[in-house]
């Protein structure tokens, strides 16, 4: 099984909430009670689909095969004023740091950047009312009930952005994986060939009694990474959440300064504000004679450009205590100055207003969530239900607005998927 299969940071899912149960049409039948009244119970609401940020989940790999997520429908009402059984909600665990987007528009709906954060991905449909709910002083034997609403359904895009405090960036073979293993308890794959790190690796580091912080070894960037070369664009977005960028340079490499400039340019071409991220430079591989010879000049040049510079060896551990101390101070200062803020949690969207328009010489269309929901809830085979629907249309000013547009007896009126004849 490949590493890429074990780690997935993008997924497209379809969520579908449960439908509401239908209301019941029922009349009480009791011995010695000649006129038992209506006792049809209400349908129950359908279950919701809820995304929950769980720190024990580290990848979106489960959603590569589990694409369709569906909650249970609400139960139908029954006689004796019995309400149906509530549809159970579906709780879906996702990694902390998951961004939820609308698939069609790409609009951000929620950023689940804290353990336990939740997002209502699909709302269950409301249950329909039974005939007992329509009993009035003048209408004591209603023979109709409402249908339940359909549950919300939609396609969503999930995108994981790692919540690392420190991001290790640099060319392949700069020694980032060795450095991560030395700073933390992480055990990344390490070997002497390019692109050993194909996936982000995380580890937890601590200096003295200071709070711990998370370090991420991000796959090596190459020229054209912002356009997708070397799979770089897949991981550049993980830098967005880092508080400090630790730029790891192979001090024994062919041209460390050129490598430093190229990697920074790639990050800036992906997102210009990456230039504003706090950054320090780690001259690595000081266990090698070539690195020891080149390090002093590199150190002076990079400090002259305004960057803090540390010389270390991830292999021998030389210089690592100083690096840990500096990283810890930088992270704690940034946590105090820039606490993480949730981007957005979707609220209730306003219902589209009622729209009545002429679409043909003798045809009209009526649209709007309220009127379309009313149609969906109505049993059109029941004369009483249709009569109530007509009264509702008059109360909502649908009929008067159709008349104002010139509707006449026999004209067609389209509402949702239903077609009606206009009757004066």
N, C-alpha and C positions, 0 to 999 in steps of 0.2 A: 504494500500500500504506500503510495507516494506521500511526501510531506505536504504537497499542495492539496491533496485530498483531505489530510488531517486538519489543515488550517484553511478556513475560508473567511474572508472579510467582506464579501458581498453576497447578497441573496435576493431573489424576487419571490414573494409569497402572495398567495391569494387567501384573504380572510373572509369568512362568511359567518355572521352571527345567526342565531337561531330565530326562526319565525315565531311570531306570537300565536297562541292557540285560538281557535274560533270560539265564540260564545255559543251557548247551547239554547235551543228552543225547546222548552219543556213546560208541562203543566202538572201541578200537584194532583195526584189521584189518591184519594183517601176514602175509605168506607164512611158513609154517613156525612160526607162533605161533598154535596152535589156541585158546588162551584169552586173547585180547587183553582187557585190562581197560578200565574206563571212563576216558575221557579228555576228557569234556566240559568246556570252559573256562568261566570266569566272565564274566558280563556286566559292562560298564564303567559307572562312575557317570555320571550326566547332568551337564551343565554348570550352573554357578550363574549367577544374575543379580546383578551387583555394581554399585552406584552409586559413582562416584568424583567428588570435588569438584575441579573443574578451573578455575584462575583465568582461563583464556582463554574460558570460557563465561560469558555475562553475563545470560542469560535462560532461561526455561523454554519458550520459544516452540516449540522443536522437538517438544515433547510434545503440542502442540495437535492434531497429525495423527498422530504416532507414539505411539499409546496403548498398543498391545500389544507387550510386549518379551519375547521368548522365546529361551531358550538351547537348544543342541542336545542331542538325546537321546544316551545312551551306546549303544555298539554291542553286539550280542548276542555271547555267547561262541560259540566254534567248537570242532570236534573237534581233537585233537592238543593239548589243554590250552591252546588259544589264547584269550586274553582279548580281549574286544571293544575297539574304539577308544573312548577317553574322549570324552565329549561336551564340546565347547569351551564355555567360559563366555562370557557376554555382559557386556562392560564398558560401562557407560552413564555418560557424562560429564554432570555437573550443575554449576550455579554454586556457588562457595563461598558458604556461608550458607544452603544449602538445608536445611530442616527436613522430615523424613520422618515421616508419620503413618499409622497404620492407618486405612483408609477407613471401616470400620464403626464403630469406637469413638472415633476421633479421638486415640487414644493416641500419644504421641510415641515413635517408635522410634529415631531418630537425629538428631543435629544436626551436619551436615557443615560445620563452621565454620572448617576449616583446609585449605589447599591439600593435595591428596593424601589427605585423609580418605576412608575407604571404608565402605560399609555393605553387608552381605550381604542383599540384598532378597529373594532366593528361593534356597533350597538345592536342589542337584540330588539326584535320587533315587539310592540305592545300587544297584549292580548285583547281580543274583541269582547265586547260586553254581551252577556246573555240577555234573553228577552225579559227577564225579571227587572233589568235595569231600565227598561223603557216603559214601565207601567206608570200611568198617570191617572188622575181622577177622571179624566174624560176618555182615556184609552187603557182600559183595564185588562185587555187580553191581547197584547202584542204577539204576533206570530212570526217575528223575525228576530234575528240577532246579528251582531257584527262579526265579520271575519277578522282574524288577527293580521297585524302588519307584517310585512316581510322584513327579515333581518337585514341589516346593512351588509353589503359585500363590496370589496374592492381589491385591487392589486396594489401592493406596497413594495418599495425597495428598502432593504436593510443594508446599512453600510457601517462597518465597525471601524472606529478610529480609536486606536489604543490610548489609554489614559496613562501615559508614562510621564514622569517628571523630567527625566533626562533622556534625550535621544542621542545615541551614538551614530554619527554619520561619517561618511568618507568613502574612498574608493574601495573596491574589492581588495582583499588581502592587506588592508591597513592594520589589521589586528584587532578589530572591534570585538569579535567573538571571544578571543583570548582575554581581552580586557574585561568584558562582561563577566566571564567566568571568574576572573580574579577579584572583581569588585563585589560580586554577589554569589549566591548559591546556585545560580543557573548553570545548566550543563549543555550549552549549545554545541552543535556539530562543528568541529574544528579540523581543518586540513590545509595543506599548503597548495591550494589551487583556487583560482578565481571562482566567485559565486558559490562558495561553500554554504553561506547563509542565503537560503532561498525564501525564507519566511522570517518575520519578526520574532525575536526572542526576548523574553522579559525576565528580569531578576530584581530582587529587593535588596537594597543596600542600606547601611546604617553607619553613622559616624558617632562614636561615643554615646552620649545619652540623648542625642537629638532624635526627633521622629524619623522613622524609616522613609525611604523614597524609592520610587520605581524607575529602573533603568531599562531602556529598550535598545537592543542592537538591531538597527534597521539595515536591510540588505543593501549592499554596496551600490552607489550611484555611478553611472557612466555618462559620457556625453550623449545628449538626446534623451535623458531619463524623463524630462518633463513631457516628452512626446510619446513616452512608452518604451523607449529603448531599454533592454535589459530588465524589463518588467518594473522599471523604476517608478513609473506613475502610479502603480498599484500600491506603493508604500510611501510615496511622498506625502499623502494625505495624513499619515500617522504622525508626521511632524507637527501638524496643526495644533495638537493638544499638548505638546511638550513645553515645559517651563524653561528649560535650559538645553541648548544644543552643544554637545561636546564633539567637536570636529577632530576626528582621529586621523593623524597623518603618519605615514610610514617614513620616518626620518631617514631611513636607508634607501628610500625609493629613488627613482630616476630624477624626478623634478617635483618635489613636494609642494613648492609654491604654486606651480601650474595646476597641480591636483586640487589644491585648496581653492583657487580661483574658480576652477571649472565646477566643482561641487556646489559652491555658493551661488554661482550663476544659474545652475540647473534648478536649485531650490527657488531662487527669485523668479525664474521664468514660469515656474508652476504657480507661485503666489508671491507677488511683490512684497507683501508685508512679512515674508519670512526673513527679510533683511533686518527686521526690527527685533527678531528673537534674540534674547541674550545668548551669546556664544563664547565659548572658550576653546582653546586649541590644545590638543594633547599630542605631543611629539612622542610617538611610540617606537618600540623596538630598540631602546637604548642599550640592550644587551649586545647589539651588533656593533663591531668597530666602525663600520661605515656610518651608522647613525650617530655614534659618539663624535665623529669628526664633523658631521654636517650640522649637528644640533645647535651649537652656539650661534652661528650665523642665522639659522632659521629662527631661533628664539628672538634675536635682536630685531629682525625684519618684521616679524608678526607682532611683537610688542609695539614697534613703531607704528603699525597700522591700527593700534588701539585694542588688541586682543590680549586677554590674560593667557599665558602660555605655561604649560607644565611639561616636564620631561619625565617619562615613565618607561617601564618595561612591564608589559602585561605578562611576560613569561616568567621573570624573576621576582616581580613584585616591587621593584625599585620605584620610588616616587608615588606609589599608590596611596599611602596615608595622606599625603598632601592633597592629592586629587580628590579623595573622599571628603576631606574637610572642606575644600573649596566648593564641591558640588552640593554638599549639605547646606552650607551657608547660602548659596545662590538659590537653592530650592525653597528653603524656609523663608527667605526674603520675598521671593516671588509669590509664595502662598499667602503671605500677609498682605502684599500689595495688590494681588490679582487673584482673588478667590474664583473658583470655577462657578460659572453661572449657566443654568440651563438655557439653551437657545430659545426653545418654544415648546409649549405644550398646548396642543390644539384644544380650543374651546368649542362650544356649540356654534355652528354656523347659522346665520339668519336664514329663515326659510325664504325661497324666492317668492316675490309678490305675485298676486293674481294677475294673469295676463289674458285678455280676451282680444282676439284678432280675427279679421276676415281673411280667409285663405283661398277663397274661390267665389264664383258668382252666387252660389247658394250653399257655401260651406264656411264654417267658423271653427276656430280652435281655442279651447280654454286650457290654460296650463297654470301650474303652481302647486307646491307641495301639499297644501291644505286640501284643495279640491281633488287632486289626484289620489290622495290618501283616502278621502271620503268615498270615492268610487271603488277603490280596492277593498274597502271594508264592507261594502254593501252587497248583499245577496240580490242580484238583479232578477232572480226568478221569483222573488216575493213581491206581491203587489203592495203590501204594507211598507216594505223596505224602500221600494221605489218611490212611493208617495212621500215618505219621510225625506228621501234624497231630494225630491223636487222642492220641498219646503226649505231644506238647507240651502239649495241653490238660490232661492229667492232671498233668504236671509243674508247670504254672502254677496248679494247684488250681481250674481252671474246673469240672471234672467234680464234684469234691467239694462245691463251693459250690452247684452246681445241685442236687445231691442234698439238701443241707441245706435248700434252699428248697422241696423236695417234688417235684422233677422225676421223672417216671416214663417208662418205655418208650413211645416214640411221641410224646412232647411236642415242641413246636416250639421251637427255639433260634435266635434271630436274632443274627447277628454281622455288623456293617456292612450290606452289601446282600445277604448270603447267608442262606439259611434251611436249617437242618439238623434232622434227627430225632434226639432223644435216645435213645441206645442204652445199655442196661445192660451 
